[in-house]
Amino acid sequence: MEWPLQDAKNQFSKVVQKARREGPQVVTLRGMRAAVVLSAADYDALRSGRPTLVDDLLAGPGWDDELAETVTQRAKTPSRDVAF
């Protein structure tokens, strides 16, 4: 169902209840689709199986053997003297 923004604001609890019972509710602004209100279950279903930003960052690019060897063989001390 589509809800003009003003109606959605005035009847937000009804919009949420309809999203839970009937599915996504579209909110329009000046006749154009602006937002969709989803139930938590629908949102969770959309997000399931997708990696999070943390997963993406931790995955990073793969290291080939040469790069891994270079990193593990580098000096363990700073390359220059740093005074604090």
Beta strands, then each sheet from edge to edge (+ up, - down):
strand 1: 2-4
strand 2: 25-29
strand 3: 32-37
sheet 1: 1+ 2+ 3-
end
